[in-house]
Amino acid sequence: MKKWISVLATALMAFAFTSCLNLDNNSDFIPEYWCMATVTKGGVNPVFQMDEGFFLAPDKAQPADTFAVGERYYLYLVLGDTINQPAKTSSIQLYRYGKTNIKALEVLPKDSTDRWGNMPIILSDLSYSGHYCNFYFRSFQGDGLPNTFELIRIKENELTTPTDTVPKLFFELRHNVAANTSGVLYKRFFSFDLSSLTTDFPNAVRFNIKISWSELGRGTWTSTNDYRPDQTLSNASILLANRKKSEFSPTPF
C-alpha cells in the first residue's frame, strides 16, 4: 500500500512548476494538485482515473448528473484517506474541475495552404499525460464560423524521417476563428490526442515538441518539451501549491 501511495504522490508532484507558498509559519499546510483524469464511474459517488492509472474518489457526494462515464476533466484536488480505499485508489477533496474537450491532432503538410485562423489566447497550463497534450487557457468568444481550437503539426518546419528515434516536431495552438468579441474571457480545457505520432515514427523513444501560440497582448510565445509516450509517469506539468487546510465545495472553474 505504501509503495503505490508513494508512486501516486510522485505522479502528481513530479510535474510541479511552482514552489510552496507559506502563508503563516504556524499554519497547517496540505499540498494541492492539478491533474487530468477520466470518469470511470458516474453518479453521486464518481471515480476518476488519471492517465498514469491511479483512481481518485471524491470524499463527498456530487450532484448525480455532473460527471458521466468517459468524460475527461481537469481536476484541482487534495489527496485524502488511502487506508480504507481499494488498491491504487485515493480519496480526494475535490475543489474545482473543468470539463475537457478531446480532439485529434491536425496536420499542415509541406507546401500546403494554411486554412486555420489564429486569434490570441491567454495560456495557463500546458502538459503531457498518457497520449495527450493538455491545455488550460482563456480566450474571448469567437465571432463567426468556424470557431474551434486546434493543435496543428506544422510539417513545413520539420527535418525528420520515419526512422528517427527522437523526432523534432513543431506545433501551433490556434483559436481557429477570423475575429473575436472582446470583453469576457472564457476558460477552456482541451486534450489533443498524440497517438498518430507513434504511427508516423514507430522507432521513436521520445518526441521533442515545440509548441507556439499567440498570447493576448504579448505576441508569439513558445514552449519546448519532451513527450514520452511509453513512460509510466507522464511528464505533465501540474500546479502544486500549499495552502491552509479549509473546506470547499467543488465547483466548476
C-alpha positions in Angstrom: 0.0 0.0 0.0 2.8 2.5 1.0 4.6 1.8 -2.3 1.7 2.8 -4.6 0.8 5.8 -2.4 4.4 7.0 -2.9 4.2 6.5 -6.6 0.9 8.3 -6.8 2.4 11.3 -5.0 5.3 11.2 -7.4 2.9 11.1 -10.3 1.4 14.3 -9.0 4.5 16.1 -7.6 6.8 15.3 -10.5 5.1 17.9 -12.6 5.0 20.8 -10.1 6.2 24.1 -11.6 5.7 26.4 -8.7 7.2 26.4 -5.2 5.3 26.1 -2.0 3.6 29.2 -0.7 3.8 29.7 3.1 1.1 31.9 4.3 1.8 31.6 8.0 4.7 29.8 9.7 2.3 28.3 12.3 -0.4 27.2 9.8 -1.2 23.7 8.9 -0.5 23.1 5.2 -1.5 20.3 2.8 -0.4 20.1 -0.9 -2.9 20.8 -3.6 -2.6 19.5 -7.1 -3.9 19.8 -10.7 -4.3 16.6 -12.7 -6.1 15.2 -15.8 -8.5 12.3 -15.3 -11.3 10.4 -17.0 -14.6 9.5 -15.3 -14.8 5.7 -14.9 -17.9 5.7 -12.6 -20.6 8.4 -12.6 -23.4 9.3 -10.2 -23.2 10.8 -6.8 -20.0 8.9 -5.9 -17.9 9.3 -9.1 -14.5 7.8 -9.6 -11.8 9.3 -11.9 -8.8 7.6 -13.4 -5.6 9.5 -14.0 -3.7 8.9 -17.3 -1.0 7.2 -15.1 -3.5 4.6 -14.0 -4.4 5.8 -10.5 -8.0 6.1 -9.3 -9.4 9.2 -7.4 -12.6 9.1 -5.4 -14.1 12.3 -4.0 -14.8 12.1 -0.3 -18.1 13.9 -0.7 -21.2 13.1 -2.7 -21.6 15.0 -6.0 -24.7 16.0 -8.0 -25.9 12.9 -9.8 -25.9 14.4 -13.2 -22.5 16.2 -13.0 -20.0 13.5 -14.2 -20.6 10.9 -16.9 -18.5 7.9 -17.7 -15.9 8.6 -20.4 -15.8 12.4 -19.8 -12.4 13.9 -19.2 -11.7 16.6 -16.5 -9.1 18.9 -15.3 -9.2 18.4 -11.5 -7.9 20.6 -8.7 -7.7 18.4 -5.6 -6.1 17.4 -2.2 -5.2 13.8 -1.6 -7.2 12.3 1.3 -7.6 9.0 3.0 -5.9 6.0 1.4 -6.2 3.4 4.2 -9.8 2.4 3.6 -9.6 2.6 -0.2 -9.0 -0.2 -2.8 -5.5 -0.7 -4.3 -4.3 2.2 -6.4 -7.3 4.4 -5.3 -7.1 7.5 -3.2 -9.8 9.5 -1.6 -9.6 13.2 -2.6 -11.1 16.5 -1.6 -12.3 17.9 -5.0 -12.0 21.7 -5.0 -12.6 22.7 -8.7 -12.9 21.0 -12.0 -13.1 21.8 -15.7 -14.7 19.6 -18.3 -12.2 18.9 -21.0 -12.7 18.6 -24.8 -10.8 15.7 -26.5 -9.7 16.4 -30.1 -7.4 14.8 -32.7 -4.2 16.5 -33.8 -4.4 18.4 -37.1 -1.6 18.4 -39.7 -0.4 21.1 -42.1 1.6 19.2 -44.8 4.5 20.9 -46.5 3.7 23.2 -49.4 0.0 23.3 -48.3 -2.2 26.3 -47.7 -2.7 27.2 -44.0 -6.5 27.3 -43.5 -6.7 28.0 -39.8 -7.3 31.3 -38.0 -5.1 32.4 -35.1 -6.8 34.7 -32.6 -4.8 35.2 -29.4 -5.4 33.4 -26.1 -4.0 33.5 -22.5 -2.3 30.2 -21.7 -2.4 29.0 -18.1 -1.1 25.4 -18.4 0.4 23.1 -21.0 1.1 19.5 -20.1 1.6 15.9 -21.4 -0.1 12.8 -19.8 -0.8 9.5 -21.3 -1.1 10.0 -25.1 -2.5 13.5 -24.7 -1.2 17.1 -24.9 -3.3 19.1 -22.4 -4.1 22.8 -22.3 -5.9 25.1 -19.9 -6.2 28.6 -21.3 -8.6 31.6 -21.6 -9.9 33.2 -24.7 -12.5 35.7 -25.9 -15.7 34.5 -27.7 -15.1 33.8 -31.3 -17.1 35.9 -33.8 -18.1 33.9 -36.8 -17.5 30.3 -38.1 -15.5 28.2 -37.8 -15.0 28.9 -34.1 -12.8 26.0 -32.9 -9.5 25.4 -31.1 -6.9 23.3 -32.9 -3.4 21.9 -32.2 -1.6 21.8 -35.6 1.5 19.9 -36.5 3.5 22.2 -38.9 5.4 19.8 -41.2 7.0 22.7 -43.1 9.4 23.2 -40.2 10.3 19.5 -39.8 13.5 17.8 -40.8 12.5 14.2 -39.9 12.5 10.7 -41.2 10.1 7.8 -40.2 13.1 6.0 -38.6 14.0 8.9 -36.2 14.2 7.9 -32.6 13.9 11.5 -31.3 11.8 13.4 -33.9 11.8 17.2 -33.5 8.3 18.4 -34.2 6.6 21.9 -34.4 3.1 22.5 -33.3 0.8 25.6 -33.1 -2.1 26.0 -30.8 -4.8 28.1 -32.6 -8.1 29.7 -31.9 -9.5 29.0 -35.3 -11.7 32.0 -36.0 -11.3 35.2 -38.0 -12.3 37.6 -35.2 -13.5 37.6 -31.7 -15.7 39.7 -29.3 -13.6 41.2 -26.5 -14.9 41.8 -23.0 -15.3 38.4 -21.4 -12.5 35.8 -21.2 -13.7 32.2 -21.1 -11.8 29.2 -19.5 -11.0 26.4 -22.0 -9.8 22.9 -21.3 -8.5 20.7 -24.2 -6.7 17.4 -24.6 -5.3 16.7 -28.0 -4.6 13.0 -28.9 -1.0 12.4 -30.0 -1.4 8.7 -30.8 -0.8 9.4 -34.5 2.9 10.3 -33.7 3.8 6.8 -32.7 2.3 5.5 -36.0 4.4 8.0 -38.0 7.5 7.4 -36.0 7.5 3.7 -34.8 11.1 3.9 -33.6 10.7 7.0 -31.5 11.6 6.8 -27.8 10.6 10.4 -27.2 9.5 13.4 -29.2 11.0 16.9 -28.9 7.9 19.2 -29.4 8.0 22.9 -29.8 4.5 24.5 -29.4 3.8 28.1 -30.4 0.7 30.2 -29.7 -0.4 33.8 -30.0 -0.5 35.3 -26.5 -3.1 38.1 -26.0 -1.2 41.4 -26.0 2.2 39.7 -25.9 2.9 38.4 -29.4 4.0 34.8 -30.2 5.2 32.5 -27.4 6.7 29.1 -27.5 7.3 26.1 -25.2 9.6 23.2 -25.9 9.3 19.9 -24.0 9.9 16.2 -24.4 6.9 13.9 -24.8 7.5 10.3 -23.9 4.5 8.1 -24.8 5.9 4.9 -23.1 6.8 6.3 -19.7 5.0 5.1 -16.6 4.7 8.5 -15.1 3.8 11.2 -17.6 5.8 14.4 -17.8 2.7 16.5 -17.4 3.0 19.8 -15.5 0.7 20.0 -12.5 0.3 23.1 -10.4 1.5 22.4 -6.8 0.8 24.9 -4.0 0.4 24.7 -0.3 -2.4 26.5 1.5 -4.1 26.4 4.8 -6.5 23.5 5.4 -10.0 24.5 4.6 -13.3 23.1 3.5 -14.6 23.9 -0.1 -17.5 22.7 -2.1 -16.2 21.6 -5.5 -17.3 23.9 -8.3 -16.6 24.3 -12.0 -13.8 26.7 -12.9 
